[in-house]
Amino acid sequence: MLIYEYKLDGSKEQYAAIDEAIQIVQFIRNKCLRLWMDERGSNAYDLNVHCAVLAKDYAFASHLNSQARQAAAERAWFAISRFYENCKQKKPGKKGYPKFQHDNRSVEYKTTGWKLEADGKHITFTDGCGIGRLRLVGNPSQKIEAFPLKQIKRVRIVHRADGYSIQFGLQSEIQVVHQPSGRQVGIDMGLLSYYTDSEGHTVDNPRHYRKAEQKLKRLHRRLSRKQKKSQNRKKARRALAKGYLKVQRQREDFARKQASTLVTSSDLIAYEHLQIRNMVKNRHLAKSIHDAGWGTFLRWVKHYGSVHGIPVLAVEPQFTSQDCSACGTRVKKSLSVRTHICPGCGVVLDRDHNAARCILQKALAMYRGAQGNILDEENAWGEPTSTALSAMATQQVGSRNQEPLRL
């Protein structure tokens, strides 16, 4: 699914109507969640039926489009089903029991309740919320009117710190023919460098939050000085929210570009299956780990890997930094030791470079068992040669179904 996003230009009355629609979505979602809590055995169909009951009982709920009300019920069921799935998989720690929402910022329409004009620059919402006609402001190269209306499956209005945006979810398949490069890499995520690959190349850590931290502190101080419930306090809150939104977008943009570059230039990618949720419990490293955004980067690597049809493998992180990538000797070292020196074979490598090679070797051992004899041709390091990797990449192209990005 492709997602096109535009900024919305409207009046204050229209923005107030959007906020009202967002509040109705939150109300319906919470009511559906309450139904599931009160009536044991309720399923997704029961929640959808409950939307019609809410529209009859509450006049303001009937203003929202019927399919938008169903989308709100689907949000409640998504939280419930995720909780069920975590329980079935016996996920350690909290299972994510559904909670009532109090900070909803979006309303989602399906195929009705809106009308896109032929010029592709205006959209009109036709339900009873009174949003009306809005102008789309965005990239001129993105022409939403070029797509048939039947391809638009979702229309979502999102309220962010810098204003209101609209997202169009288009049902479309992305077909990318990956060009085999004969290159396989293992990557070791870090804090000094963003990641180090098995060939010794490093990507500098941008540290977006660290660079913006002083500005954010000033904005926090300004907010704390303002009188509560005053207009100046609201302005200070918006300025602070925009500062955090900028950092978030910088982090997302950097992760996405690095993931695209890595996938395009590789035929196989291996990474550590890190338990980031547990790692951030270390109060000395939590801020730096959050700032690096490893989870966002790995999510995009897996997405682009599925689009290009190349294997992206996760390996267990145990002893990847301790074992020697040349002979397998386990060399104990603390985090302060940044150079790997093997007493067995005499190999001297950067700590992260050695770990990346170990990660790649573990992944190739896993892949060898899955692919059979395609990896018979190996080099001196026990890794497949360019010929074998080209065969691997050719076999993988088109073998994986593309996973759609959720709105």
Contacts in CASP RR format, 6 or more apart in sequence:
PFRMAT RR
TARGET T0000
AUTHOR 0000-0000-0000
METHOD contacts of the structure
MODEL  1
MLIYEYKLDGSKEQYAAIDEAIQIVQFIRNKCLRLWMDERGSNAYDLNVH
CAVLAKDYAFASHLNSQARQAAAERAWFAISRFYENCKQKKPGKKGYPKF
QHDNRSVEYKTTGWKLEADGKHITFTDGCGIGRLRLVGNPSQKIEAFPLK
QIKRVRIVHRADGYSIQFGLQSEIQVVHQPSGRQVGIDMGLLSYYTDSEG
HTVDNPRHYRKAEQKLKRLHRRLSRKQKKSQNRKKARRALAKGYLKVQRQ
REDFARKQASTLVTSSDLIAYEHLQIRNMVKNRHLAKSIHDAGWGTFLRW
VKHYGSVHGIPVLAVEPQFTSQDCSACGTRVKKSLSVRTHICPGCGVVLD
RDHNAARCILQKALAMYRGAQGNILDEENAWGEPTSTALSAMATQQVGSR
NQEPLRL
1 153 0 8 1.000
1 169 0 8 1.000
1 170 0 8 1.000
1 171 0 8 1.000
1 172 0 8 1.000
1 404 0 8 1.000
1 405 0 8 1.000
1 406 0 8 1.000
1 407 0 8 1.000
2 169 0 8 1.000
2 170 0 8 1.000
2 172 0 8 1.000
2 174 0 8 1.000
3 167 0 8 1.000
3 168 0 8 1.000
3 169 0 8 1.000
3 170 0 8 1.000
3 405 0 8 1.000
3 407 0 8 1.000
4 142 0 8 1.000
4 144 0 8 1.000
4 167 0 8 1.000
4 168 0 8 1.000
4 169 0 8 1.000
4 170 0 8 1.000
5 165 0 8 1.000
5 166 0 8 1.000
5 167 0 8 1.000
5 168 0 8 1.000
6 136 0 8 1.000
6 137 0 8 1.000
6 138 0 8 1.000
6 142 0 8 1.000
6 144 0 8 1.000
6 165 0 8 1.000
6 166 0 8 1.000
6 168 0 8 1.000
7 136 0 8 1.000
7 137 0 8 1.000
7 138 0 8 1.000
7 163 0 8 1.000
7 164 0 8 1.000
7 165 0 8 1.000
7 166 0 8 1.000
8 134 0 8 1.000
8 135 0 8 1.000
8 136 0 8 1.000
8 137 0 8 1.000
8 157 0 8 1.000
8 163 0 8 1.000
8 164 0 8 1.000
8 165 0 8 1.000
8 166 0 8 1.000
9 134 0 8 1.000
9 135 0 8 1.000
9 136 0 8 1.000
9 137 0 8 1.000
10 134 0 8 1.000
10 135 0 8 1.000
14 130 0 8 1.000
14 131 0 8 1.000
14 132 0 8 1.000
14 134 0 8 1.000
15 164 0 8 1.000
17 129 0 8 1.000
17 130 0 8 1.000
17 131 0 8 1.000
17 132 0 8 1.000
18 107 0 8 1.000
18 129 0 8 1.000
18 131 0 8 1.000
18 157 0 8 1.000
18 159 0 8 1.000
18 164 0 8 1.000
19 159 0 8 1.000
20 60 0 8 1.000
20 63 0 8 1.000
20 129 0 8 1.000
21 63 0 8 1.000
21 64 0 8 1.000
21 68 0 8 1.000
21 107 0 8 1.000
21 127 0 8 1.000
21 129 0 8 1.000
21 131 0 8 1.000
21 157 0 8 1.000
22 104 0 8 1.000
22 105 0 8 1.000
22 106 0 8 1.000
22 107 0 8 1.000
22 157 0 8 1.000
22 159 0 8 1.000
23 104 0 8 1.000
24 60 0 8 1.000
24 61 0 8 1.000
24 63 0 8 1.000
24 64 0 8 1.000
24 69 0 8 1.000
24 72 0 8 1.000
24 107 0 8 1.000
24 129 0 8 1.000
25 64 0 8 1.000
25 68 0 8 1.000
25 71 0 8 1.000
25 72 0 8 1.000
25 75 0 8 1.000
25 104 0 8 1.000
25 106 0 8 1.000
25 107 0 8 1.000
25 108 0 8 1.000
26 72 0 8 1.000
26 101 0 8 1.000
26 102 0 8 1.000
26 104 0 8 1.000
27 54 0 8 1.000
27 58 0 8 1.000
27 61 0 8 1.000
28 51 0 8 1.000
28 54 0 8 1.000
28 61 0 8 1.000
28 64 0 8 1.000
28 69 0 8 1.000
28 72 0 8 1.000
28 73 0 8 1.000
29 72 0 8 1.000
29 73 0 8 1.000
29 75 0 8 1.000
29 76 0 8 1.000
29 101 0 8 1.000
29 104 0 8 1.000
30 76 0 8 1.000
30 100 0 8 1.000
30 101 0 8 1.000
31 50 0 8 1.000
31 54 0 8 1.000
32 47 0 8 1.000
32 50 0 8 1.000
32 51 0 8 1.000
32 72 0 8 1.000
32 73 0 8 1.000
32 76 0 8 1.000
32 77 0 8 1.000
33 76 0 8 1.000
33 79 0 8 1.000
33 80 0 8 1.000
33 98 0 8 1.000
33 100 0 8 1.000
34 100 0 8 1.000
35 42 0 8 1.000
35 46 0 8 1.000
35 47 0 8 1.000
35 50 0 8 1.000
36 42 0 8 1.000
36 47 0 8 1.000
36 76 0 8 1.000
36 80 0 8 1.000
36 98 0 8 1.000
39 46 0 8 1.000
44 73 0 8 1.000
44 74 0 8 1.000
44 77 0 8 1.000
44 81 0 8 1.000
47 73 0 8 1.000
47 74 0 8 1.000
47 76 0 8 1.000
47 77 0 8 1.000
48 70 0 8 1.000
48 73 0 8 1.000
48 74 0 8 1.000
50 73 0 8 1.000
51 66 0 8 1.000
51 69 0 8 1.000
51 70 0 8 1.000
51 72 0 8 1.000
51 73 0 8 1.000
52 66 0 8 1.000
54 61 0 8 1.000
54 69 0 8 1.000
55 61 0 8 1.000
55 62 0 8 1.000
55 66 0 8 1.000
55 69 0 8 1.000
56 62 0 8 1.000
61 69 0 8 1.000
63 127 0 8 1.000
63 128 0 8 1.000
63 129 0 8 1.000
63 130 0 8 1.000
64 72 0 8 1.000
64 107 0 8 1.000
64 127 0 8 1.000
64 128 0 8 1.000
64 129 0 8 1.000
65 109 0 8 1.000
65 112 0 8 1.000
65 113 0 8 1.000
65 126 0 8 1.000
65 127 0 8 1.000
65 128 0 8 1.000
66 112 0 8 1.000
67 109 0 8 1.000
67 110 0 8 1.000
67 111 0 8 1.000
67 112 0 8 1.000
67 113 0 8 1.000
68 107 0 8 1.000
68 108 0 8 1.000
68 109 0 8 1.000
68 110 0 8 1.000
68 113 0 8 1.000
68 127 0 8 1.000
70 110 0 8 1.000
71 108 0 8 1.000
71 109 0 8 1.000
71 110 0 8 1.000
72 108 0 8 1.000
76 98 0 8 1.000
79 98 0 8 1.000
79 99 0 8 1.000
80 98 0 8 1.000
82 96 0 8 1.000
83 95 0 8 1.000
83 96 0 8 1.000
83 97 0 8 1.000
83 98 0 8 1.000
86 95 0 8 1.000
86 96 0 8 1.000
87 95 0 8 1.000
105 158 0 8 1.000
105 159 0 8 1.000
105 160 0 8 1.000
106 156 0 8 1.000
106 157 0 8 1.000
106 158 0 8 1.000
106 159 0 8 1.000
107 156 0 8 1.000
107 157 0 8 1.000
108 154 0 8 1.000
108 155 0 8 1.000
108 156 0 8 1.000
108 157 0 8 1.000
108 407 0 8 1.000
109 125 0 8 1.000
109 154 0 8 1.000
109 155 0 8 1.000
109 156 0 8 1.000
110 153 0 8 1.000
110 154 0 8 1.000
110 155 0 8 1.000
111 152 0 8 1.000
111 153 0 8 1.000
113 125 0 8 1.000
113 126 0 8 1.000
113 127 0 8 1.000
114 123 0 8 1.000
114 124 0 8 1.000
114 125 0 8 1.000
114 126 0 8 1.000
114 155 0 8 1.000
115 123 0 8 1.000
115 124 0 8 1.000
115 125 0 8 1.000
115 126 0 8 1.000
116 122 0 8 1.000
116 123 0 8 1.000
116 144 0 8 1.000
116 145 0 8 1.000
116 149 0 8 1.000
116 152 0 8 1.000
117 123 0 8 1.000
117 124 0 8 1.000
118 145 0 8 1.000
119 145 0 8 1.000
120 136 0 8 1.000
120 143 0 8 1.000
120 144 0 8 1.000
120 145 0 8 1.000
121 135 0 8 1.000
121 136 0 8 1.000
122 133 0 8 1.000
122 134 0 8 1.000
122 135 0 8 1.000
122 136 0 8 1.000
123 133 0 8 1.000
123 134 0 8 1.000
123 136 0 8 1.000
123 155 0 8 1.000
123 166 0 8 1.000
124 132 0 8 1.000
124 133 0 8 1.000
124 134 0 8 1.000
125 131 0 8 1.000
125 132 0 8 1.000
125 134 0 8 1.000
126 132 0 8 1.000
134 166 0 8 1.000
136 144 0 8 1.000
136 166 0 8 1.000
144 152 0 8 1.000
144 168 0 8 1.000
147 170 0 8 1.000
147 172 0 8 1.000
151 170 0 8 1.000
151 171 0 8 1.000
151 172 0 8 1.000
152 168 0 8 1.000
152 169 0 8 1.000
152 170 0 8 1.000
152 171 0 8 1.000
153 169 0 8 1.000
153 170 0 8 1.000
153 171 0 8 1.000
154 167 0 8 1.000
154 168 0 8 1.000
154 169 0 8 1.000
154 407 0 8 1.000
155 166 0 8 1.000
155 167 0 8 1.000
155 168 0 8 1.000
155 169 0 8 1.000
156 166 0 8 1.000
156 167 0 8 1.000
156 169 0 8 1.000
156 407 0 8 1.000
157 164 0 8 1.000
157 165 0 8 1.000
157 166 0 8 1.000
158 164 0 8 1.000
158 165 0 8 1.000
158 166 0 8 1.000
158 167 0 8 1.000
160 245 0 8 1.000
161 238 0 8 1.000
161 241 0 8 1.000
161 242 0 8 1.000
161 243 0 8 1.000
161 244 0 8 1.000
161 245 0 8 1.000
162 242 0 8 1.000
162 245 0 8 1.000
167 407 0 8 1.000
169 407 0 8 1.000
173 402 0 8 1.000
174 307 0 8 1.000
174 402 0 8 1.000
176 307 0 8 1.000
176 308 0 8 1.000
176 309 0 8 1.000
177 397 0 8 1.000
178 267 0 8 1.000
178 308 0 8 1.000
178 309 0 8 1.000
178 310 0 8 1.000
178 393 0 8 1.000
178 396 0 8 1.000
178 397 0 8 1.000
180 267 0 8 1.000
180 389 0 8 1.000
180 390 0 8 1.000
180 393 0 8 1.000
180 394 0 8 1.000
181 265 0 8 1.000
181 266 0 8 1.000
181 267 0 8 1.000
181 393 0 8 1.000
182 267 0 8 1.000
182 386 0 8 1.000
182 389 0 8 1.000
182 390 0 8 1.000
182 393 0 8 1.000
183 265 0 8 1.000
183 266 0 8 1.000
183 267 0 8 1.000
183 389 0 8 1.000
184 198 0 8 1.000
184 266 0 8 1.000
184 267 0 8 1.000
184 268 0 8 1.000
184 269 0 8 1.000
184 270 0 8 1.000
184 360 0 8 1.000
184 364 0 8 1.000
184 383 0 8 1.000
184 384 0 8 1.000
184 389 0 8 1.000
185 197 0 8 1.000
185 198 0 8 1.000
185 199 0 8 1.000
185 262 0 8 1.000
185 266 0 8 1.000
185 268 0 8 1.000
185 269 0 8 1.000
185 270 0 8 1.000
185 356 0 8 1.000
185 360 0 8 1.000
186 197 0 8 1.000
186 198 0 8 1.000
186 269 0 8 1.000
186 270 0 8 1.000
186 271 0 8 1.000
186 356 0 8 1.000
186 357 0 8 1.000
186 359 0 8 1.000
186 360 0 8 1.000
186 363 0 8 1.000
187 195 0 8 1.000
187 196 0 8 1.000
187 197 0 8 1.000
187 198 0 8 1.000
187 262 0 8 1.000
187 269 0 8 1.000
187 270 0 8 1.000
187 271 0 8 1.000
187 356 0 8 1.000
187 359 0 8 1.000
188 195 0 8 1.000
188 196 0 8 1.000
188 197 0 8 1.000
188 272 0 8 1.000
188 320 0 8 1.000
188 321 0 8 1.000
188 352 0 8 1.000
188 353 0 8 1.000
188 355 0 8 1.000
188 356 0 8 1.000
188 359 0 8 1.000
189 195 0 8 1.000
189 271 0 8 1.000
189 272 0 8 1.000
189 274 0 8 1.000
189 292 0 8 1.000
189 294 0 8 1.000
189 297 0 8 1.000
189 298 0 8 1.000
190 196 0 8 1.000
190 205 0 8 1.000
190 292 0 8 1.000
190 294 0 8 1.000
190 352 0 8 1.000
191 205 0 8 1.000
191 285 0 8 1.000
191 288 0 8 1.000
191 289 0 8 1.000
191 292 0 8 1.000
192 205 0 8 1.000
192 338 0 8 1.000
192 352 0 8 1.000
193 202 0 8 1.000
193 203 0 8 1.000
193 204 0 8 1.000
193 205 0 8 1.000
193 352 0 8 1.000
194 202 0 8 1.000
194 203 0 8 1.000
194 204 0 8 1.000
194 205 0 8 1.000
194 206 0 8 1.000
194 258 0 8 1.000
194 292 0 8 1.000
194 297 0 8 1.000
195 202 0 8 1.000
195 203 0 8 1.000
195 258 0 8 1.000
195 297 0 8 1.000
196 202 0 8 1.000
196 203 0 8 1.000
196 350 0 8 1.000
196 352 0 8 1.000
196 353 0 8 1.000
196 355 0 8 1.000
196 356 0 8 1.000
197 356 0 8 1.000
198 353 0 8 1.000
198 356 0 8 1.000
198 357 0 8 1.000
198 359 0 8 1.000
198 360 0 8 1.000
200 350 0 8 1.000
200 353 0 8 1.000
200 356 0 8 1.000
202 352 0 8 1.000
203 258 0 8 1.000
205 292 0 8 1.000
206 250 0 8 1.000
206 251 0 8 1.000
206 254 0 8 1.000
207 288 0 8 1.000
207 291 0 8 1.000
208 247 0 8 1.000
208 250 0 8 1.000
208 251 0 8 1.000
208 254 0 8 1.000
208 291 0 8 1.000
209 247 0 8 1.000
209 251 0 8 1.000
209 287 0 8 1.000
209 290 0 8 1.000
209 291 0 8 1.000
210 288 0 8 1.000
210 291 0 8 1.000
212 243 0 8 1.000
212 246 0 8 1.000
212 247 0 8 1.000
215 243 0 8 1.000
216 240 0 8 1.000
216 243 0 8 1.000
216 244 0 8 1.000
216 247 0 8 1.000
219 236 0 8 1.000
219 239 0 8 1.000
219 240 0 8 1.000
219 243 0 8 1.000
220 240 0 8 1.000
222 236 0 8 1.000
222 239 0 8 1.000
222 240 0 8 1.000
223 233 0 8 1.000
223 236 0 8 1.000
223 237 0 8 1.000
223 240 0 8 1.000
226 232 0 8 1.000
226 233 0 8 1.000
226 236 0 8 1.000
227 233 0 8 1.000
251 291 0 8 1.000
251 293 0 8 1.000
251 296 0 8 1.000
252 296 0 8 1.000
255 293 0 8 1.000
255 296 0 8 1.000
255 297 0 8 1.000
255 300 0 8 1.000
256 300 0 8 1.000
258 297 0 8 1.000
259 297 0 8 1.000
259 300 0 8 1.000
259 301 0 8 1.000
259 303 0 8 1.000
259 304 0 8 1.000
260 300 0 8 1.000
260 304 0 8 1.000
262 269 0 8 1.000
262 301 0 8 1.000
263 269 0 8 1.000
263 301 0 8 1.000
263 304 0 8 1.000
263 305 0 8 1.000
263 307 0 8 1.000
263 308 0 8 1.000
263 310 0 8 1.000
263 312 0 8 1.000
264 304 0 8 1.000
264 308 0 8 1.000
266 310 0 8 1.000
267 310 0 8 1.000
267 389 0 8 1.000
267 390 0 8 1.000
267 392 0 8 1.000
267 393 0 8 1.000
267 396 0 8 1.000
268 310 0 8 1.000
268 311 0 8 1.000
268 313 0 8 1.000
268 363 0 8 1.000
268 364 0 8 1.000
268 367 0 8 1.000
268 389 0 8 1.000
268 392 0 8 1.000
268 393 0 8 1.000
269 301 0 8 1.000
269 305 0 8 1.000
269 310 0 8 1.000
269 311 0 8 1.000
269 312 0 8 1.000
269 313 0 8 1.000
270 312 0 8 1.000
270 313 0 8 1.000
270 314 0 8 1.000
270 315 0 8 1.000
270 359 0 8 1.000
270 360 0 8 1.000
270 362 0 8 1.000
270 363 0 8 1.000
270 364 0 8 1.000
271 298 0 8 1.000
271 301 0 8 1.000
271 312 0 8 1.000
271 313 0 8 1.000
271 314 0 8 1.000
271 315 0 8 1.000
271 359 0 8 1.000
272 314 0 8 1.000
272 315 0 8 1.000
272 316 0 8 1.000
272 317 0 8 1.000
272 320 0 8 1.000
272 359 0 8 1.000
273 314 0 8 1.000
273 315 0 8 1.000
273 316 0 8 1.000
273 317 0 8 1.000
274 294 0 8 1.000
274 317 0 8 1.000
276 289 0 8 1.000
276 294 0 8 1.000
276 295 0 8 1.000
279 285 0 8 1.000
279 289 0 8 1.000
280 286 0 8 1.000
280 289 0 8 1.000
280 290 0 8 1.000
282 289 0 8 1.000
301 312 0 8 1.000
302 312 0 8 1.000
303 403 0 8 1.000
303 405 0 8 1.000
305 312 0 8 1.000
305 400 0 8 1.000
306 312 0 8 1.000
306 400 0 8 1.000
306 401 0 8 1.000
306 402 0 8 1.000
306 403 0 8 1.000
307 402 0 8 1.000
308 397 0 8 1.000
309 396 0 8 1.000
309 397 0 8 1.000
309 398 0 8 1.000
309 399 0 8 1.000
309 400 0 8 1.000
310 393 0 8 1.000
310 396 0 8 1.000
311 367 0 8 1.000
311 392 0 8 1.000
311 396 0 8 1.000
313 363 0 8 1.000
313 366 0 8 1.000
313 367 0 8 1.000
315 359 0 8 1.000
315 362 0 8 1.000
315 363 0 8 1.000
315 366 0 8 1.000
316 362 0 8 1.000
319 330 0 8 1.000
319 358 0 8 1.000
320 355 0 8 1.000
320 358 0 8 1.000
320 359 0 8 1.000
320 362 0 8 1.000
321 333 0 8 1.000
321 351 0 8 1.000
321 354 0 8 1.000
321 355 0 8 1.000
321 358 0 8 1.000
322 330 0 8 1.000
322 331 0 8 1.000
322 332 0 8 1.000
322 333 0 8 1.000
323 329 0 8 1.000
323 330 0 8 1.000
323 331 0 8 1.000
323 358 0 8 1.000
324 330 0 8 1.000
324 331 0 8 1.000
324 340 0 8 1.000
324 342 0 8 1.000
324 344 0 8 1.000
324 345 0 8 1.000
324 347 0 8 1.000
324 354 0 8 1.000
325 347 0 8 1.000
325 349 0 8 1.000
325 354 0 8 1.000
325 357 0 8 1.000
325 358 0 8 1.000
325 361 0 8 1.000
326 342 0 8 1.000
326 345 0 8 1.000
326 346 0 8 1.000
326 347 0 8 1.000
326 381 0 8 1.000
327 342 0 8 1.000
327 344 0 8 1.000
327 345 0 8 1.000
327 347 0 8 1.000
329 342 0 8 1.000
329 343 0 8 1.000
329 344 0 8 1.000
329 345 0 8 1.000
331 340 0 8 1.000
331 341 0 8 1.000
331 342 0 8 1.000
331 343 0 8 1.000
333 340 0 8 1.000
333 351 0 8 1.000
337 351 0 8 1.000
338 350 0 8 1.000
338 351 0 8 1.000
339 348 0 8 1.000
339 349 0 8 1.000
339 350 0 8 1.000
339 351 0 8 1.000
340 347 0 8 1.000
340 348 0 8 1.000
340 349 0 8 1.000
340 350 0 8 1.000
340 351 0 8 1.000
340 353 0 8 1.000
340 354 0 8 1.000
341 347 0 8 1.000
341 348 0 8 1.000
342 348 0 8 1.000
347 354 0 8 1.000
349 357 0 8 1.000
357 381 0 8 1.000
360 383 0 8 1.000
361 381 0 8 1.000
361 382 0 8 1.000
361 383 0 8 1.000
364 375 0 8 1.000
364 382 0 8 1.000
364 383 0 8 1.000
364 384 0 8 1.000
367 375 0 8 1.000
367 392 0 8 1.000
368 375 0 8 1.000
371 392 0 8 1.000
371 395 0 8 1.000
374 388 0 8 1.000
374 391 0 8 1.000
374 392 0 8 1.000
374 395 0 8 1.000
375 384 0 8 1.000
375 388 0 8 1.000
375 392 0 8 1.000
376 388 0 8 1.000
377 384 0 8 1.000
377 385 0 8 1.000
377 387 0 8 1.000
377 388 0 8 1.000
378 384 0 8 1.000
378 385 0 8 1.000
378 388 0 8 1.000
379 385 0 8 1.000
384 392 0 8 1.000
END
